[in-house]
Amino acid sequence: IAQKYVQRELISVSTRIIRDAYEDTTDVFNLLDDAEQGLFAIAQQNMSRGFESMSSLAAKAQKQLEELKKKEDGLTGVPTGFTELDRLTSGLQRSDLIILAARPGMGKCLGKGTKVLMFDGSLKKVENVKVGDLLMGDDSTPRRVLSLARGRERMYWIRQNKGKDYRVNESHILSLKKSRQEGAGERGEILDISVGDYLSRSSKFQSDYKGYKVAVDFPEQKVALPPYFLGLWLGDGSSGKSNIRTQDEEVVAYLQELADKLYLTLTPYKAKGKCPEYRISNEAKRWGYSLQGELRAMGVLGNKHIPREYLINSRKNRLLLLAGLLDSDGHYLEQSNGYEITQKDEALTRQIKFLCDSLGYRVSFKAKQASVDAIGYESTVYRIRIYGNIDEIPVRVERKQAREWRSPVNWQVTGIQVEYDKVDDYYGFEIDGNRRFLLEDMTVTHNTALTLSLAKNAAAEFGKPVAIFSLEMSALQLAQRVISMEAEISGMKMRNGQLEEYEWEQLNAALERISEVPLFIDDTPGINIFELRAKARRLKMQHDIDLIIIDYLQLMSGGGDNQRGNREQEVSAISRALKGLAKELNVPVIALSQLSRAVEVRGGTKRPQLSDLRESGSIEQDADIVAFIYRPEYYDILEDEEGQSLKGVAEVIVAKHRHGALKTIKLRFTDEFARFSDLDDPDFGALPEDTFENPQSNIITRPSKMNDDEDIPF
């Protein structure tokens, strides 16, 4: 009978899925999720679940109370390992959604004045970036600014051997590319690493991983004049008229072709001892078109610059513009296979550098003194040099055509040196996507955010199977933090491997204890709610997990058609789905969330409150518990009102509790191991010593506190 029942249910679910799959209006992700949910429900023999009468529920409640009476510790849910928190909640309750919020990490913070590339091709100083701004990503797609960061921290200069130096805070995440094939990792792989971690690595590691830049793609725009002609005129044209000076027959031939195409006349002007000039004009007055009129309309006559619509254009048009500049004002460096352009106009030279940077070339900029002794003339000039696959630039002058780049050295990577500067103000932001964006010279950098794990206590101390979905840190990084806590070895030593003999013994003992812990980590980046639910269901069937942790909520995507709404609606849909998942699997779900920056500008103690939840939407409504992590020491608040030291003290502020009281719980935070534990408090002695089955040191992970140049004239 049971088999027939399961068969009927399978036929029913399958028929419904097949029918819905033929509907064009059905969202494919919702369909996939429904299929997973239907099959999971059958496997759990949950299909018969529906309305229950009060008499049935009353009997279940009585049975549950009788079972609880037998429990001496009073814990009805999953224990956290923190005495006072477990006393308040009786453990994390099944089917509850718990929101654990803290201020956003400050992993992407730059020194004041550092400029970043916006998605529209403009440059903006980091201190002027606003929430909602679109930055240029490393794949030429936009990165939306989700929140801002301000503060003071140790600042460092990132000195690029072949690139623009920039200043960052100690928590800044460097995006580096492996430059050699030897050792672990493939050549060309990208590594995101904090400045602090980078400094702790060996000189060999620092030599292997280098800064890198990328080319940028912009959409094609319609322009008034051919890009190659504008490049010629900017390089060797008369500032107040459309005349162009040249001795190269290839350039003269092009000007003649252009004149013929426009039904205009090319007129040469040759004076003894001077470079010939050529003018394309409407000599026959056949129609009202004039190249000089177009230059005037573009605002470049008497004001040489590259108009924005030429700088922010397709790669093809930018290459043609650069070719014109090189054929007129460029010099081919045959020995090093590069190009050089020297100009007296600094602003124009910087625009040319931006043009070359956006094409992905390695570009240097240098100011130097130039003089003509015969007439006693001296002036500051500005020189740029260009290297890379420059043979693709469609120059016409034969003597300036570059060779193919054959060097094994990748011109888009460069060695870096990290130099300490001073404690200073930083300005930063959190962005979406892969959190990589571009500086003004197309150097790639990164963003990181808060991560926190409450898994270690439940899994290691109480044997509860826990699933962690880490959208920010890798599974290996999380594992290293758990090992660091268990072995009581500093995170710095775990990263550089410089352990004392006794610490190796501690490590080996910790590894032996931790290796059998029922902790499962999924580090799929950018996971959407449908993928997460599918994986959680499988883990529930395979390992009967008791707790799910998501780090963190704002990095998830809704999937399906949620993109059509705004971000707050999408986050609200995700929080509702997580609450539904908690009920479906009958496990508590902890979702880490970010606080808005309002807490940073608030006066006083800066304690967070419910209104500080980022993109809150229905998060507060859906959650059964909302708790905030607060460390007074972080804000230089070192004593309480009674003069007691707050060094190493953290607070878990339970601001919403559907099933009980609100309370602020104090914990001990050990920065060296990024570890939380019970705070020594006389009141704790009121609990019996055997309150928990395994009263060992109870801890959870917590990340450390890581978390000039004029504008280009368009």
C-alpha positions in Angstrom: 0.0 0.0 0.0 2.8 2.4 0.9 4.6 1.8 -2.4 1.4 2.4 -4.4 0.9 5.6 -2.4 4.4 6.8 -3.3 3.9 5.9 -6.9 0.7 7.8 -7.1 2.3 10.9 -5.5 5.3 10.6 -7.9 2.9 10.4 -10.9 1.0 13.4 -9.6 4.1 15.6 -9.1 5.6 14.6 -12.4 2.4 15.3 -14.3 2.1 18.7 -12.7 5.8 19.6 -13.5 5.4 18.4 -17.2 2.2 20.4 -17.6 3.8 23.5 -16.1 7.0 23.1 -18.2 4.9 23.6 -21.4 3.6 26.9 -20.1 5.6 29.8 -21.6 4.7 32.0 -18.7 6.2 29.7 -16.1 9.4 30.9 -14.5 12.0 28.1 -15.0 13.6 28.6 -11.7 10.3 28.5 -9.8 9.5 25.3 -11.8 12.8 23.7 -10.8 12.2 24.7 -7.2 8.7 23.2 -7.2 10.0 20.0 -8.6 12.7 19.7 -5.9 10.2 20.6 -3.2 7.7 18.0 -4.4 10.2 15.2 -4.6 11.6 16.1 -1.2 8.2 16.1 0.4 7.5 12.6 -1.0 10.9 11.4 0.4 10.1 12.8 3.8 6.5 11.4 3.6 5.3 14.9 4.0 2.7 15.0 1.2 -0.2 14.3 3.6 0.6 17.3 5.7 -2.2 19.9 5.7 -4.7 21.3 8.2 -4.6 19.8 11.7 -7.3 20.0 14.3 -6.8 21.7 17.6 -7.3 18.4 19.4 -4.4 16.8 17.4 -2.2 19.8 18.0 -3.0 19.9 21.8 -1.9 16.3 22.1 1.4 17.0 20.3 2.0 20.0 22.5 1.4 17.9 25.7 3.8 15.2 24.4 6.4 17.9 23.6 6.1 19.4 27.1 6.5 16.0 28.7 9.7 15.4 26.7 11.1 18.8 27.7 10.5 18.1 31.4 12.9 15.2 31.1 15.6 17.6 29.8 17.5 18.9 32.8 19.3 21.6 30.7 16.1 23.1 29.4 17.4 23.3 25.9 14.7 22.6 23.3 16.6 23.8 20.3 20.1 23.8 18.8 22.6 25.0 21.4 24.9 27.9 20.5 27.4 27.2 23.2 26.9 30.6 24.9 25.4 30.2 28.3 23.4 33.4 28.5 22.2 33.2 24.9 21.0 29.6 25.3 19.3 30.5 28.6 17.4 33.3 26.8 16.4 31.3 23.7 16.4 27.7 25.0 18.6 27.0 22.0 17.9 28.0 18.4 14.4 26.8 17.7 13.4 24.6 14.8 11.7 26.4 11.9 13.0 29.8 13.2 14.7 32.4 11.0 17.4 34.2 12.9 18.9 37.4 11.5 22.4 38.1 12.9 23.5 41.6 11.8 26.7 43.6 12.1 28.2 46.6 10.5 29.5 46.0 7.0 33.1 45.1 6.6 35.5 47.7 5.4 37.4 45.5 3.0 37.3 47.9 0.0 38.6 51.2 1.3 40.9 53.7 -0.4 42.8 56.8 0.5 41.1 60.2 -0.1 41.5 61.4 -3.7 41.9 57.9 -5.2 39.8 57.9 -8.4 37.7 55.0 -9.6 36.3 54.3 -13.1 32.5 54.7 -13.3 30.5 52.5 -15.6 29.8 55.5 -17.9 33.5 56.0 -18.4 33.9 59.0 -16.1 36.2 59.1 -13.1 35.2 59.9 -9.6 37.1 60.4 -6.4 36.4 57.7 -3.9 35.1 60.2 -1.3 32.5 61.4 -3.8 31.1 57.9 -4.6 27.4 57.5 -3.5 25.1 54.6 -2.8 23.5 53.5 -6.1 26.5 54.6 -8.2 27.6 52.2 -11.0 31.3 51.4 -11.1 33.1 49.7 -13.9 33.7 46.0 -13.2 36.6 43.9 -14.4 34.4 42.4 -17.1 33.1 45.7 -18.4 29.8 45.2 -16.7 28.5 47.5 -13.9 29.0 47.1 -10.2 26.4 48.8 -8.0 27.5 50.6 -4.8 25.4 49.1 -2.0 26.8 51.0 1.0 29.6 53.4 2.0 32.4 53.1 4.6 34.2 55.9 6.4 36.7 55.7 9.2 40.4 55.7 10.2 42.9 52.8 9.9 46.5 52.0 9.1 47.0 53.1 5.5 49.4 51.6 2.9 50.7 52.7 -0.5 50.4 50.1 -3.2 53.4 50.9 -5.4 53.0 49.5 -8.9 56.2 49.0 -10.9 54.3 49.8 -14.1 51.2 51.5 -13.1 49.7 54.3 -10.9 50.3 54.0 -7.2 47.2 54.1 -4.9 46.6 54.2 -1.2 44.5 51.7 0.8 43.6 50.6 4.3 45.0 47.5 5.9 41.8 45.6 5.3 41.7 46.4 1.6 41.4 43.3 -0.6 44.1 43.2 -3.4 43.2 41.4 -6.6 46.4 39.7 -7.8 47.2 37.5 -10.7 49.7 34.6 -10.6 52.5 35.3 -13.0 54.4 32.0 -13.0 53.4 28.4 -13.7 55.6 26.9 -11.0 54.3 25.8 -7.6 50.7 25.6 -6.5 48.1 27.3 -8.7 47.9 27.9 -12.4 49.5 30.8 -14.1 46.9 33.6 -14.6 44.7 32.5 -11.7 43.3 35.5 -9.7 43.7 35.7 -6.0 41.8 38.1 -3.7 43.8 38.8 -0.5 43.8 41.5 2.2 46.8 43.8 2.5 47.5 42.3 6.0 47.5 38.8 4.7 49.7 39.7 1.7 52.3 41.3 4.0 52.4 38.0 6.1 53.3 35.9 3.0 56.8 35.0 1.8 58.8 37.1 -0.6 58.4 34.2 -3.1 54.7 34.4 -2.9 54.8 38.2 -3.3 57.0 37.8 -6.4 54.6 35.3 -7.9 51.4 37.3 -7.5 51.2 40.7 -9.2 48.8 43.5 -9.7 47.0 43.5 -13.1 44.8 45.6 -15.3 42.2 44.9 -18.0 40.9 46.5 -21.1 37.4 48.0 -21.0 34.6 47.7 -23.5 32.3 50.7 -24.1 29.3 50.7 -26.4 29.7 52.3 -29.8 28.6 56.0 -30.1 27.9 58.0 -33.2 30.6 60.7 -33.7 30.7 63.8 -36.0 34.2 63.3 -37.5 36.2 60.1 -38.2 38.2 59.1 -35.1 41.4 58.7 -37.1 41.1 62.3 -38.5 40.4 63.7 -35.0 43.6 61.9 -33.8 45.6 63.4 -36.7 44.3 66.9 -35.9 44.9 66.6 -32.2 48.5 65.5 -32.8 49.6 67.8 -35.6 46.7 70.1 -36.4 46.5 73.9 -36.0 44.7 74.7 -32.8 42.5 77.5 -34.4 41.7 75.8 -37.7 41.4 72.4 -39.4 44.8 72.4 -41.1 47.1 69.4 -40.4 50.9 69.4 -40.7 52.5 66.2 -42.1 55.3 64.9 -44.2 54.1 61.4 -44.4 52.6 60.3 -47.7 50.3 57.8 -46.1 48.7 60.6 -44.1 48.4 62.8 -47.2 46.8 59.8 -49.1 44.2 59.4 -46.2 43.4 63.1 -46.2 42.8 62.9 -50.0 40.5 59.9 -49.5 38.5 61.7 -46.9 38.2 64.9 -49.0 36.9 62.8 -51.9 34.4 61.0 -49.7 33.0 64.3 -48.4 33.1 66.0 -51.9 35.6 68.5 -50.5 39.0 69.8 -51.7 42.4 69.0 -50.2 44.7 72.0 -50.4 48.4 71.8 -49.6 50.3 74.8 -48.1 54.0 74.5 -48.4 56.5 77.1 -47.2 60.3 76.8 -47.4 61.8 75.3 -44.3 58.5 74.4 -42.7 56.5 71.2 -42.5 53.7 71.1 -45.2 50.2 71.8 -44.1 47.0 70.4 -45.6 43.5 71.7 -45.4 40.3 70.0 -46.4 37.8 72.7 -47.3 34.6 73.4 -49.3 36.4 75.4 -52.0 33.7 74.7 -54.6 30.9 75.7 -52.1 28.9 72.7 -53.3 27.2 72.4 -50.0 27.3 73.8 -46.5 29.5 71.2 -44.8 32.8 72.2 -43.2 35.3 70.2 -41.3 36.4 73.3 -39.4 32.7 74.0 -38.6 32.5 70.5 -37.1 35.6 71.1 -35.0 34.1 74.3 -33.8 30.8 72.6 -32.9 32.7 70.0 -30.9 34.4 72.8 -28.9 37.9 71.7 -29.7 39.1 74.7 -31.8 41.4 76.7 -29.6 40.8 74.1 -26.9 42.4 70.8 -27.9 41.0 67.9 -26.0 39.4 64.5 -26.7 35.6 64.9 -26.5 33.9 62.4 -24.2 32.1 60.7 -27.0 35.4 59.6 -28.5 37.0 58.5 -25.3 34.0 56.5 -24.3 33.3 54.6 -27.5 33.8 51.2 -29.1 37.2 49.5 -29.1 37.4 49.9 -32.9 36.8 53.7 -32.7 39.3 54.2 -29.8 42.0 52.3 -31.8 41.4 54.5 -34.8 41.6 57.6 -32.6 44.9 56.4 -31.1 46.2 55.5 -34.6 45.7 59.1 -35.7 47.5 60.4 -32.7 50.4 58.1 -33.3 50.6 58.8 -37.0 50.8 62.5 -36.3 52.5 63.0 -32.9 53.8 59.5 -32.0 57.2 57.9 -32.2 57.8 54.2 -32.6 60.4 52.8 -30.2 61.8 50.0 -32.4 64.2 48.5 -29.8 61.6 48.1 -27.1 58.6 47.7 -29.5 56.6 50.5 -27.9 55.2 54.0 -28.7 56.0 57.3 -27.2 53.9 60.5 -27.4 55.2 63.8 -26.0 52.9 66.9 -25.5 53.1 70.3 -23.9 49.4 70.1 -22.9 49.2 68.0 -19.7 45.4 67.6 -19.8 45.5 66.3 -23.3 48.3 63.9 -22.4 46.4 62.5 -19.5 43.4 62.0 -21.8 45.6 60.0 -24.2 46.9 58.0 -21.2 43.3 57.2 -20.2 42.6 56.2 -23.8 45.5 53.8 -23.8 44.7 52.5 -20.3 41.1 51.7 -21.4 42.5 49.7 -24.3 44.4 47.5 -21.9 47.9 48.7 -22.7 50.7 49.2 -20.2 51.1 53.0 -20.1 53.7 55.2 -18.2 53.3 58.9 -17.7 56.2 61.3 -17.0 56.7 65.0 -16.8 60.2 66.3 -17.8 62.0 69.4 -18.8 62.7 70.1 -22.5 64.9 72.8 -23.9 66.1 74.3 -27.2 69.5 75.7 -26.4 69.7 77.6 -29.7 66.9 80.0 -28.8 67.1 79.6 -25.0 63.7 77.9 -24.8 62.7 75.7 -21.9 59.4 74.1 -21.0 57.8 71.2 -19.1 56.5 68.5 -21.4 54.6 65.3 -20.7 55.6 61.9 -22.1 53.6 58.7 -22.2 55.0 55.3 -23.4 52.7 52.5 -24.5 53.5 48.8 -24.5 51.5 45.6 -25.2 49.8 44.1 -28.3 50.2 47.5 -30.0 50.5 45.8 -33.4 46.7 45.8 -33.5 46.6 49.7 -33.6 45.7 50.5 -37.3 48.5 53.1 -37.9 49.0 53.9 -41.6 52.5 55.3 -41.6 54.7 52.2 -42.4 57.7 53.3 -40.4 55.5 53.4 -37.3 53.9 50.0 -37.6 54.7 47.9 -34.5 55.9 44.3 -34.3 53.8 41.6 -32.8 54.3 41.3 -29.0 56.4 38.1 -28.5 57.7 38.6 -25.0 56.7 35.9 -22.5 56.1 38.8 -20.0 52.4 39.7 -19.7 52.2 43.5 -20.2 49.0 43.6 -18.2 50.6 42.4 -14.9 53.1 44.3 -12.8 55.0 43.8 -9.6 53.8 45.7 -6.5 55.4 46.9 -3.2 53.3 47.6 -0.2 54.6 50.5 2.0 53.1 51.6 5.3 52.0 55.2 5.3 50.2 56.3 8.5 46.9 56.1 10.3 44.5 58.2 8.3 41.0 58.5 7.0 39.7 56.0 4.5 36.7 56.1 2.1 35.2 52.9 0.7 32.1 51.1 -0.3 30.6 47.7 -0.8 29.5 46.7 -4.3 27.6 43.8 -5.8 28.7 41.1 -8.3 32.2 39.7 -7.9 33.1 42.9 -6.0 36.0 43.7 -8.4 36.2 47.1 -10.0 38.7 49.4 -11.7 40.8 52.3 -10.7 41.5 55.1 -13.1 44.3 53.2 -14.9 42.1 50.1 -15.2 43.9 48.4 -12.3 41.6 45.7 -10.8 40.8 45.8 -7.1 38.2 44.1 -4.8 35.7 44.4 -2.1 34.9 42.2 0.8 32.3 42.1 3.6 31.4 40.7 7.0 31.4 37.0 7.6 30.7 35.2 10.9 30.2 31.6 11.7 28.1 30.3 14.6 28.7 26.7 13.4 31.7 25.6 15.4 30.0 25.3 18.8 26.9 23.5 17.6 28.9 21.0 15.4 32.1 20.5 17.5 30.8 20.8 21.0 27.2 19.4 20.6 27.5 17.1 17.6 24.8 19.0 15.6 25.2 18.7 11.8 25.6 22.2 10.4 25.5 23.5 6.9 27.2 26.8 6.0 26.6 28.6 2.7 29.5 31.1 2.5 29.0 33.5 -0.4 32.1 35.5 0.5 34.9 33.4 2.0 36.1 30.2 0.5 35.5 26.9 2.2 39.2 26.5 2.9 39.4 30.0 4.5 36.5 29.1 6.8 38.0 25.8 7.7 41.3 27.6 8.6 39.4 29.9 10.9 37.7 27.0 12.7 41.1 25.3 13.1 42.6 28.5 14.4 40.0 28.8 17.1 40.2 25.1 18.1 44.0 25.1 18.2 44.2 28.6 19.7 46.8 29.6 17.1 46.7 33.2 15.7 45.2 33.7 12.3 48.5 35.4 11.2 50.5 32.3 12.0 47.9 30.1 10.3 48.4 32.2 7.1 52.2 32.3 7.1 52.9 28.8 8.5 55.5 30.1 11.0 54.5 27.9 13.9 56.6 27.0 17.0 57.1 23.3 17.8 54.5 23.3 20.5 52.0 25.0 18.2 52.4 22.2 15.7 51.4 19.8 18.4 48.4 22.0 19.2 47.5 22.1 15.5 47.8 18.3 15.1 45.6 17.7 18.2 43.0 20.2 16.9 43.0 18.6 13.5 42.3 15.2 15.0 39.4 16.6 17.0 37.9 18.7 14.2 38.2 16.3 11.3 35.1 14.4 12.3 33.0 17.4 13.1 29.7 17.3 11.1 30.2 20.7 9.4 29.4 21.1 5.7 30.6 24.2 3.8 29.3 25.3 0.4 31.2 28.3 -1.0 29.4 28.7 -4.3 29.7 32.5 -5.1 26.5 34.4 -5.9 24.2 31.4 -5.1 20.5 32.2 -5.6 17.7 31.1 -3.4 16.6 28.3 -5.6 20.1 26.7 -5.7 20.4 27.1 -1.9 17.1 25.4 -1.2 17.9 22.5 -3.5 21.3 22.0 -1.8 19.8 22.4 1.7 17.2 19.7 0.9 19.8 17.3 -0.2 21.9 17.9 2.9 18.9 17.3 5.0 18.2 14.0 3.4 21.9 12.9 3.4 23.1 14.2 6.7 20.0 15.3 8.7 21.4 18.8 9.3 20.2 20.6 12.4 21.3 24.2 11.5 21.8 26.2 8.3 23.9 29.4 8.2 24.1 31.8 5.3 26.9 34.3 5.1 25.5 36.6 4.0 22.0 37.6 3.0 22.8 40.6 0.8 25.2 38.6 -1.4 22.4 36.2 -2.4 20.4 36.8 -5.6 16.7 36.0 -5.9 17.0 34.2 -9.2 14.1 33.8 -11.6 12.2 37.1 -12.4 13.2 38.9 -9.2 15.7 41.0 -11.1 12.7 43.0 -12.4 12.0 44.5 -9.0 14.3 46.7 -6.9 16.9 45.3 -4.6 14.8 45.8 -1.5 12.0 43.7 -3.0 14.5 41.1 -4.0 16.0 40.9 -0.5 12.5 40.7 1.0 11.7 37.8 -1.3 14.9 36.0 -0.2 14.1 36.5 3.5 10.6 35.1 3.0 12.1 32.1 1.1 14.6 31.5 4.0 11.7 31.5 6.5 9.9 29.0 4.3 13.0 26.9 4.1 13.3 26.8 7.9 9.7 25.6 8.2 10.0 23.1 5.4 13.2 21.4 6.8 12.2 22.1 10.4 15.6 23.5 11.3 16.8 27.0 12.4 18.2 29.1 9.7 20.7 31.9 10.6 21.2 34.5 7.9 23.9 37.1 8.5 22.9 40.6 7.3 24.5 44.0 7.0 23.7 47.1 8.9 23.3 50.4 7.0 25.9 53.1 7.5 23.4 55.1 9.6 25.0 53.5 12.6 28.3 55.1 11.7 27.0 58.7 11.7 24.9 58.3 14.8 26.3 59.9 17.9 26.8 58.3 21.3 27.7 54.6 21.6 26.6 53.7 18.0 24.6 50.8 19.2 22.7 49.3 16.3 18.9 49.2 16.2 16.3 47.5 14.0 16.0 50.5 11.6 19.7 50.0 10.7 19.1 46.7 8.9 20.3 47.1 5.3 17.7 46.8 2.6 15.4 45.7 5.4 12.2 45.2 3.5 10.5 42.3 5.3 13.6 41.0 7.0 12.5 42.2 10.4 9.0 40.9 9.8 10.1 37.5 8.6 12.7 36.9 11.3 11.8 35.2 14.6 15.0 36.6 16.2 17.0 39.7 15.2 20.3 40.1 17.0 23.1 42.6 16.5 26.8 42.2 17.1 28.4 45.2 18.8 31.9 45.8 20.0 32.4 49.1 21.9 36.2 48.9 21.5 35.8 49.1 17.8 34.5 52.7 18.2 37.3 53.5 20.8 34.8 53.2 23.6 37.1 51.6 26.2 35.1 52.1 29.4 31.4 51.8 30.4 29.6 54.4 32.4 30.9 52.8 35.6 34.5 53.0 34.5 34.7 49.2 33.8 37.1 48.2 31.0 35.4 47.2 27.7 38.5 45.9 26.1 37.8 42.5 24.5 34.0 42.8 25.3 31.4 42.2 22.7 27.6 42.4 22.9 24.9 40.4 21.2 21.9 42.7 21.3 18.7 40.6 20.9 16.4 43.3 19.5 13.6 41.1 18.4 12.5 37.8 19.9 9.2 36.3 18.8 9.2 33.7 21.6 10.7 35.5 24.5 12.4 38.5 26.1 14.8 41.0 24.7 18.3 41.2 26.2 21.8 42.4 25.7 24.3 39.5 26.2 28.0 40.2 26.9 30.6 37.9 25.4 34.4 37.8 25.4 36.1 38.5 22.0 39.7 37.3 21.6 41.0 39.2 18.6 44.1 36.9 18.1 41.9 33.9 17.4 38.9 35.8 16.1 36.9 34.0 18.8 33.9 34.6 20.9 33.3 32.9 24.3 31.4 33.4 27.5 32.3 36.4 29.5 33.4 35.7 33.1 30.5 36.9 35.1 29.5 36.1 38.7 25.9 35.7 37.7 26.8 32.8 35.5 27.6 30.8 38.6 23.9 30.5 39.2 23.7 27.9 36.5 24.5 24.3 37.5 27.9 23.1 36.3 26.3 20.4 34.1 23.9 22.8 32.3 25.3 21.4 29.1 26.4 18.0 28.2 29.9 19.1 27.1 30.8 22.3 28.9 34.1 22.9 27.0 35.3 26.3 25.8 32.5 27.5 23.5 33.4 29.7 20.6 32.3 31.0 17.2 34.2 32.7 14.4 34.2 36.4 13.9 36.4 38.2 11.3 38.9 40.7 12.5 38.3 44.4 12.2 39.2 44.4 8.5 36.4 45.0 7.8 46.5 62.4 -6.7 45.8 63.5 -9.6 43.4 66.0 -11.2 40.2 64.9 -12.9 40.3 64.1 -16.6 38.7 67.1 -18.5 36.1 65.6 -20.8 
